[in-house]
Amino acid sequence: MFNHFTGIGNLAADPESRFTASGTQVANFTVCCDSGYGDKKVTEFVRCVAWAKTAELAVSYLHKGSKVLIQGEMNTRKWTDNNGVDRYSTEITVRELRFLSPRGEGGQQQEPEPYPSNNGTGEDVPF
């Protein structure tokens, strides 16, 4: 099976950050991705979650309006609300995050080079 999402868009709001009980940082943000053109243009609001170092970079350098490329896996979570109704949320677990906004745009902090994904061992992939 293959589960891979790639999207380019702008952040709808500043990332929100929290920490798990074990101290791992988690960042949630929404990216607005457009498709089509003219009267057929559609904007999708893609919910994203980033973990650990990727979350740290997102919180430090991304702001509302920042242009990014995100790559990762699509996941759907299910939960039951207080009224017993099943609810669903689809989000992208971000594996790679690239900053596409010009550096220092709008007086914001300078952004680092694009953060490379890793091979799960913590070592950077050489390509």
ABEGO torsion letter per residue (X at the ends): XBBBBBBBBBBABBBBBBBBAAGBBBBBBBBBBBBEBEAABBBBBBBBBBBEAAAAAAAAABBBGBBBBBBEBBBBBBBBBAAGBBBBBBBBBBABBBBABBBGBGGBBBBBBBBBBBAGAGBBBAX
